[in-house]
Amino acid sequence: MPTYHGSKYYHDTSVNKRYFLAMDRYSQGDETMLVCRVRKIKDGGFVVDYYPQAVDEVQMYMWTACAYFGENAEIYQNRRRRQGKPDRSRFPAGTPWDLLGDEDSG
């Protein structure tokens, strides 16, 4: 439900703090946005994993499919390899998802 506080408008919804969208130098030409995930690493720091997603699909993806980030990142990487195109993701391919860090950290 939207609320107003003074002249500012707020939408009362949950926000997943671990996932966000970004753009890179290829985004405009490819019509993509980077779906990004923050995860903890063993030394206590953080790393951002990402892969491109089509602009016309990214909003629905953020609402429904973030739980499948690792699977979708690998699908993206495999598709790019088959097509002979460069992989523009940053996701450690071939690593079991449960070894990638704390999935519940936020």
N, C-alpha and C positions, 0 to 999 in steps of 0.2 A: 504494500500500500504506500503510495507516495506521500511524503510529508513536506511541509514548508517550515523553514526557520528563518524568519526575517525575509530577505529576498532570495535565499538559497533554497533550491529544490533537492530533496534527498529521496532515493528510492530504497525502501526497506527490504532488502534481500540479503541473503548470505553471499559472501564473497570467498572464493577459494584462494587463499593467499599464496599457495604454492605454484599456481599456474598464472601466466600472463601472456600477453601478445606483444610483439615487437616487430619492427621493420628493419630490413638491411638494404644494402645497395641494389639487390636484385628484386626487391618486393614490387616496385612499381612496374617494371618490365614483365615480370612473371605473374603479376596479379596474385601475389602470395603474401602471407604474414607468417611470422615465426611463432609457433606455439612453444612456449617456454615453461620449464619446470625447474624449481629450485630444490636441490637435495643436499643433505649433509654428506660429508665425506669422513673417512676414518680419523683424520687428524683434527677434526672439530670444525673445519672450515665448511664452506659451501661452494657448490658448483652449479652452473646453469646448463641444463641440457635443452636442446631445441631442434625443431625441424620445420620446414615450410609446409603450410597448408593453404589451399586455394581460398581466396578472399570470400567467394560466394558460399563457402562451406564452414568458415571458421566460427561464426557466431553459434550455429547449432552444435558444432563440435565442443565449444567451451561449455555449453549447457549440459551436454550428454556424455561425451566420450573421453573426458580427461582421465577417467579411471583406467583407460587403456592406452596411456601415453607410450609406454615401452613397446607394446605390440604395434601401435600405429607408426612409431618411429622406425621400427624394423621393416614394416611394410613399405614405407617411403624409401628407405635405403635399398631394399631389394628391387623395387620398381625402377629406381634411377640406374642401378647397375645393369638391369636387363635392357634398359633403353640406351645405355652407353652415355648417359649424361652425368655431370658432376654431382656428387653428394654434397648438399649444402646444409646438412644437419650437423649437430654436435651431440652425438649419442653413442655410447660405447657398444658398438654392435657385437653380438655374440656373447655378451655377459649376462648371466642369469639375472633377471630383474630383482630378485630378492637379495642379491649381493651388491646392488647399486646404492644402498644407503637406506636411511630411515624413511619409509614411505609416508609415515604419519607425522613427520615433523612439519612445523609450519612456521 
